[in-house]
Amino acid sequence: MNTHDGSTAVPRSRRRVLGGIASGVPLALAGCLGGGAGGDGEASISPISLDGERACDQCGMIIRDHPGPVGQVHFADDEPEGGRPAQFCSSVCTYTYRFDAEDGGRDPLVTFLTDYSIVDQEVFEEGSDVMFSSHVESSAFARTTELTVVAGSDVIGSMGPGLIPFSEESDVESFVAEYGGEPMDAEAVDRGTLEGL
């Protein structure tokens, strides 16, 4: 497989990446802990596909052209009619934009990130960098209230070190066993988390 910059990828199956390791201390999943949707309007919001020539609202890069998790944030002033969610090429861009928007008075209703527990991703290497394939289809997303992210792993995203999201505890444990990093509730991410990457 050729990557976005023309280098050759070294694919590895999802089964190898996320298989096998079910032991360890159980992790609290974000869906059990933090900030769920507050009303019927929020519960009805669904992710959109980020295909085509959609550009990241934080950095301007074309989302589909870059590896790693992508995201979208649906704001109160975009829903329910006519607007589009803010869209991003990385988990870092997603959170950075959301925090800035909140500081500016906007109300984020739902944040979605790629859920690597539900996609069949490829793992590839470019030099010493390990990356996961990007998935922009609407079915690849889950709410941050349902996700655990891993910070500080060996896997990088389009903006360098990132937050790799999963909805399944066993996938988090397997990922950490192979690539390192610290799991945390996706709703607990703050500016300090991003600065620590």
C-alpha positions, 0 to 999 in steps of 0.5 A: 500500500502506498501512503499519502506521501508516496512511501510504502506502507507495511500493513498489519491486520487489525487482528494482530494489532488489537487481538489477544490480550484480555488480561489486566486491570479493567478500564472504566469506559467513557460511556459509563462515566462522563457527560452524555447527551443532554436531551432528545435533540442531542441524542438524535445527532448523527455523524456525517461522512468526511470524504471528498475534499473536506478541509480541516476547520482547525488547520486546513488540511484535506481530511481524507489525505492523512492518517489517524483518527479524525473528528467532528463537533456538532454545535448548537448553532449548527443544529438541527437545520442547514448547518454542518458540523466542524470537521477535523483531520486529527483528534488533536485538531478536534479538541483544540478547535472545540476548546477554542470555540467553547472559550468563544461562547459556542455550545458543543452538543456532540463530539465524534471521533474515529472509533478504532474498535469498529473499523478494520484499520491498517497499520503502516510505518513511515520511517520510525513512525507508526500510523493507523489508517484514516476512516472518514465514513460516517459509520466509523465514528462514535461519541466521545462519551462512549470512547476511551482515548490513549495518549502518548502511544507510539502511534501518531496521527496527521498532526504528530502525537495524538489521541487514539480512540476505542470504544471497547476495553479489550481493544484499549488493553491490546493497543496499550500492550503493543504501543504503550500510552495512557488510557483516559476517558475521552471526555476528560481530555483538556488543554493540559492533555494536548500540551502533554502530547 
